[in-house]
Amino acid sequence: MKKEQKHETDYIKKYQDQGYTSNFLFEAGTLLDSETKYAYQPNEIFIVAHHRYEGMSDPDDMSILYIIETKDQIKGTHLIGYGPTADLEEAEFFKDIPKANYAKNADINELT
């Protein structure tokens, strides 16, 4: 029996229930907290987890959901596209986050 793939919104809801309620937007080369309008740099971001998705009907429909904590303990999520339709500047921002700022088991497929 094939396991049903969860959608990004399922994980967003699960993490919101765990206190990751802030929404982050990528703007002008920074990750902006949509509520406080603070613009975070890569070294101020910590990746708790990230989940990769590929569209069931369209393999080019790919995204990554990042679960984020900031240097000032703001918790939230950010969803980006990857693959052929990715925003290269946004992808570079996430590449610039120091490896030390990624949780040991950040790349996960399932919540436990």
N, C-alpha and C positions, 0 to 999 in steps of 0.2 A: 504494500500500500504506500503510495507516494505521499509524503508529508506536504501539507498545504503551506505555501510560502506566505509569510506575513507581509503586509503592505507597510510602507513607511509610516502611514498614519497610525497603525497599530502600535509601532514602537514609540512614536512621538507621544501618544497617549500614555503608554506604560511608563515612560520616563517622566512625563509631567506629573504622574501620580507619585513619583519618587522625588519630586522637588525640582526637576529640571524644567522650569516654567518660562525662562527668558527666551526670546526669539532673537537670533543674531542674523544680521544682513551683511552681505559683502558690499562695501561701498568705498570708492576712492582709495583702494589698496589696503583697507582695514576691515576688521570685523566689528560691526557697529551693533551695540545693544539697542534694540528698537525702543526700549522704554527710557533708559537713562541717556541715550545718544552718545555714550562713551565709545570712542574708537580704539579698539584693541589692536596691538601689534602682535606678530607671531610669537614672540617670547613671553607674552602675557596670557597665552592660551594653553590650556591643558586638555588633552583628549582623553576622556574617560573610556569611551568606546566608539566604534564606528561600524556601521552595517552597510554592506553593498547590496544593491538591488539591480536586477535586470528584468525588463518588461517581459511578461509571458508571451504577449503577441508581437512585440517589437523589440528585438535584441538591441537595437540602438537606443532604446529608452532605458538609460542606465543612470543610477544616482547613488550617492553616498550620504547617509545620515550620520552626522557627527554629534556626539554627546560631549558637551563642553563644560568645563569649569574654568573660571578666569582667576587671575592673580588676586583679585579682591573677592573671591568666593561667590561670584554670580554663576548660577547653574542654568544651562539651557541647551538648545539644539540648533543645528544648522544643516540644511539639506542642499547639496550641490549636485549638478549633473557631471557625469564624466563620460569619457569616450568621445565619439565624433562631434558631439554637440557641446562639449565642455567649454567653460569660460577659462581660458588659459591663465589670465591674471589671477583669478580666484584659485585655480589649481596650484599655481606658484606660491600663493600665500600659505596654503596648507602644507606645501613641501618645505616652507621656511620655518614651520613650527619645529623647535628643537626636538630631536628624538627623545631626549630625556623628559620631555613634557607629554609623552604618550604613556598611558598606563601599560603595564607589562602585558596584559591580555586585552588590549584595546580592539584588536581585529577579531571580532567574534561574529558568529552566525546566529547564535541563539541566546536569548536571555536565560540565565539560570536562576 
